[in-house]
């Protein structure tokens, strides 16, 4: 059985956000890395659903948590919720 290789990257994160994710991950019996990946998958799934883009070979989500009402929280799940990124125009 072949296991999918995962992309590795460095993440710089505010210490308070790290502490909150650490507590949240412990509550859900996940590692911090697993919690961040879970949240990113939910955010990507939500963005795809909202934009009407196809999911490809299925969603990125794992398990029933991705379809819960929590996935619809825009502040927690939207990848565009961060305000430290400049707005991008479409088409050039």
N, C-alpha and C positions, 0 to 999 in steps of 0.2 A: 504494500500500500504506500502510495507516494503522498508526502505531506507538502502542502503549499509553502513555498519560501516566503518569509515576511520581510518587508522593507524595514531597514533600521535607519533611524535618524535621531539627531539631537533635538531636544525640546527645551527651550528656555521658558520658564513659567513663574509667575508671581508666587512667592512662598505661601501666601494666604489661600490662593486657588489650589495649590498643591495640598495643603492641609485639609481643605474641604473635600477634594477628590479622594484623598486618603481615607477620611472618615466615611465618605459615601461608599467607597470600594469595600471597606471592612463591613459595613452594614449589609452589603449584598454578597459577601464572601467571594470577592474578586481581588486580584492584585491591582495596584494603581494602573499599571500598564493595561491590564484587561478592562478596567473601568473606562480609561480614556479611549481604547479601541471600541468598546461598546457604545460610548456616547458619539464617537465619530461615525460609526455605522448608522446609528439612529438618525443623525443629522443628514447624512447623505441620502438615506431612504426617504426622509421627509422632504428634502429638496427635490428629489426625483418625482415624488408623488405630486407635489405642488406645481411643478413645471410641466407635468404630463409626459416627461421623458420615459421611455421604456426602461425596465429594470435589467435588461440583458438576459442572462441565464437564471434569473431569480433575484431576490433582494439580497442585500448584504447582511440583513438581519439574521440573528440566531434566536430562535425560540419565540414564545408569545409576548415577551416584554416589548418587542419592537412595535407591536400593534396596540399597545396599551394607551390609555389617555395621556400618559406622561410624555409620549412621543410627540404630542401636539403642542407642547409648551414652547412657544417661539423663542423666549429668552434663553432657555437651556439647550434647545435642540438646533436652532438656526445657525448655520455657519456664518451668516452675514450679520449676526447680532453684535459682533465686536466692533467698536467704534474707532479702533486705532489703525484701521486700514483705509487708504484713500479709495474713494468711489471710482469705479471703472465705467467708462462709457461703452456702449455696444457698437460694433462695426468699425472701429478704428479710431 
